[in-house]
Structure formats: C-alpha cells, structure tokens
Amino acid sequence: MKRKRINAYLADANDTYLGRRSKPLRDWMPKCIYGSMPNDGGFLVLSNPEKESLVVQYPEADRYVRRFMGSAEFLRGTPGGASSFQTRTWRQPGSVRS
C-alpha cells in the first residue's frame, strides 16, 4: 500500500509535533515527575565494582546484567557514571541469590 506521507510518529498523516507539558492533560491525571528515572531505591542499579563482585561470586548472573544508559549519556555518546549497570534477575527468580 502506497503512502502519501509518513510523519515523525510513522503514521500516514500530516506532520504533528507534541510540545512540552508541565501539567497533565486532565486535572484527574497524575503529574509525571520522574520520567524514566530509575526509582527503585537503588536496589537494581549497580556500580561497576558491585557488578564485577556479583559476577565473580555468581558467574551465571552476568547474563542478567545489562548496561543502564540515561538520555544524557545516549545523546552525548558517553558511558553512564557510577550507576551504569542494571540487574535484571527477575527473569529467573531464585536462580541468582544476592
């Protein structure tokens, strides 16, 4: 099927851009405060030494540890700071103990 136009949202429609908002669309909707900030109390984000220690103690944990990159690091092409690793042990609960 041939399309006349594909906009930034990959839709066959006119160009539409959403502006910045500081308030929700409706009064009853909750305000977005954190965006994509990890808000887990620091339990899922590891420093580089913590990641290395985990992998030495539990080699099987290496496959569940992924690099964590925020928008600033992504846009600047720089690696994350001290909290540049994020664990994802929930895929196989109980297989990796902390």
C-alpha positions in Angstrom: 0.0 0.0 0.0 1.5 3.3 -1.1 1.5 6.2 1.5 1.4 9.9 0.7 3.3 11.0 3.8 4.8 9.3 6.8 5.2 11.7 9.8 7.5 11.5 12.8 5.1 9.1 14.5 5.3 6.8 11.5 1.7 7.4 10.6 0.3 8.3 7.2 -0.8 11.7 8.3 0.2 15.4 8.4 3.2 16.4 10.5 2.2 16.7 14.1 4.5 17.6 16.9 3.7 17.4 20.6 5.1 20.2 22.7 6.5 20.2 26.2 4.0 20.0 29.0 4.4 20.8 32.7 0.9 19.8 33.6 -1.2 16.7 32.9 -3.8 16.8 30.1 -6.6 16.5 32.6 -6.9 17.5 36.2 -7.6 14.0 37.4 -4.4 12.6 35.8 -1.3 12.2 37.9 1.6 14.5 37.3 4.7 12.9 35.6 7.5 13.7 38.0 10.3 11.2 37.4 10.1 10.4 33.6 12.4 7.4 33.0 14.5 7.8 36.2 15.1 4.5 38.0 13.1 4.9 41.2 13.8 1.6 42.8 15.6 2.8 45.9 19.0 1.8 44.4 18.4 -1.9 44.6 18.5 -2.7 40.9 21.3 -0.3 39.8 24.9 -1.4 40.4 28.1 0.4 40.3 30.9 -1.1 38.2 32.7 -2.6 41.3 29.3 -4.1 42.5 28.7 -5.6 39.1 32.2 -7.2 39.0 31.8 -8.5 42.6 28.4 -10.1 41.7 29.8 -11.8 38.6 32.8 -13.1 40.4 30.6 -14.6 43.2 27.8 -15.7 40.8 29.1 -16.1 37.2 25.6 -17.0 36.0 24.4 -13.5 36.9 26.4 -12.0 34.1 23.7 -12.8 31.6 21.2 -10.8 33.6 23.2 -7.6 34.0 22.7 -5.0 31.3 24.2 -1.6 30.8 22.0 1.1 32.0 22.1 4.3 30.0 20.1 7.5 30.6 19.1 10.0 27.9 22.1 12.3 28.6 24.6 9.5 28.1 22.7 8.4 25.0 22.6 11.8 23.4 26.2 12.7 24.3 27.5 9.2 23.4 29.2 8.9 26.8 29.1 5.9 29.2 27.0 6.1 32.3 28.5 7.2 35.6 28.9 5.0 38.7 25.4 3.5 38.2 26.0 2.3 34.6 24.8 -1.3 35.2 21.3 -2.5 36.0 20.5 -6.0 37.1 17.6 -7.9 35.7 17.3 -11.0 37.8 13.6 -11.3 37.7 13.6 -13.4 34.6 14.5 -16.5 36.5 13.6 -15.8 40.1 15.6 -17.7 42.7 18.4 -18.7 40.3 20.7 -15.9 41.4 20.9 -15.0 45.1 22.0 -11.7 46.4 
